[in-house]
Amino acid sequence: MKKEAPAATARRLKKYITPRHRRLIVALLIGPLPRETADRVAGASNSPHHVGELRDKLHLNIRTERVEKIDRDGNKTRPGIYHLEDDSRELAELLIGPAWPELDDDDTGA
């Protein structure tokens, strides 16, 4: 099967984008997105679900980097950091349109 051009894919999939998807895509275009920050950006405490939809429904290639950290109780944890891969940047930009919405500093964790 012939691979669809990003512009055609974006036209076909734009109708499925929710406001949460849009905010996550913008944040991913800016740079790596830790899971906790993704929750704040999405406006939901289940950002892995929404990132999964970006992968499955919108065909974005998003890598999850697992980093080892120690939580406040001294336990090892492996939170994820989401990365939009270069091969999905064009599609992501087309999906959100020409004007990126502004994100508040609180949304990006800055």
N, C-alpha and C positions, 0 to 999 in steps of 0.2 A: 504494500500500500504506500502511495506517495505521501511524503510528509507535507502537512499543510503549512503555508507561510504564516509567520507570526501575526501579520495584519489580518489575515482571514480568520485565524484562530481567535484573535481578540474580538473581532466583529461577532463571531458566533457565540462567544462565551460572556460578553459584557452583561447580558441580561441576568446572569446568575450572581453577579457581584453584590454583596451586601455592604452596608457601611463599615462593618467590622473588617471585612476582607479588604476594603479600600484603605482603611487606616493601617492595617498590617502591611499591605503592599508598599505604601509610601514609606513606612518605617524600614522595611527591608531594602528598599532602594537607597536609603540613606546609609545603611551599614548593618553590621551584625546586630542581632536582636536577642538579648537574653530572655528566657522564658518569662521571668517575673515582669520584665518591661513589656513583653508582648501582651500579658494580661492587662496591664494598664492601658496600653495603646488600643487594644481591641475593645476595652470597656467590658471585659468579661473575665471570669476566673478560670476559663477553660480554653485558653489560647491554643493548646496543642490540637484540640478539635478543629479550630478554625484554620490553623496552619495545615492540618491534614486535608481540609477542603481545598485550600489553595493548591496543594499538590494534586489531589485526585480529580477535582472538578474543573480547576482552571489550568491544570497542566504546567504549573510552575515547578522548577527544579530547586527545592529548598533543602539544604543539607543541615543536619543537626549535629553540632559538635558537642560532645559530652566532656565537661571539665570536672575535675575532682576538687571539691571544696570541703571545708569543715564547717558544720553548722554551729549554732550557738551552744549546743549541748555537747560538742566535741565529736559528733558522729560524721563519718565521711558521707558525702552526698555527691551526686553526679548530675547537676542541673544542665539543661541544654541551652545552647546558643544557636539561633537560627541564622543561616547564611543563604541569601539568594544567589544562586550560581550565575556566572556570567552568561551562560547560554539561555537564561530566562529573563535577562534584564529588558530586552527589547519587548517581549511579550508583556511583561509587567508594566512597562511604561505605556504601552498601547491600551492595556486593560483599564488603567486609571484615567486615561485621556491626557490632553495637552497641559492642563493646569493641575499641579499637585496641590491638594489642600494643605493648609498650614497645620502644623502640629504644635501644641503648647509644650513648653519645656517640661511640664509635669507628665505629658504623654510619652516623651522619649526617654525619661529617666535622667535627663541632663540636669 
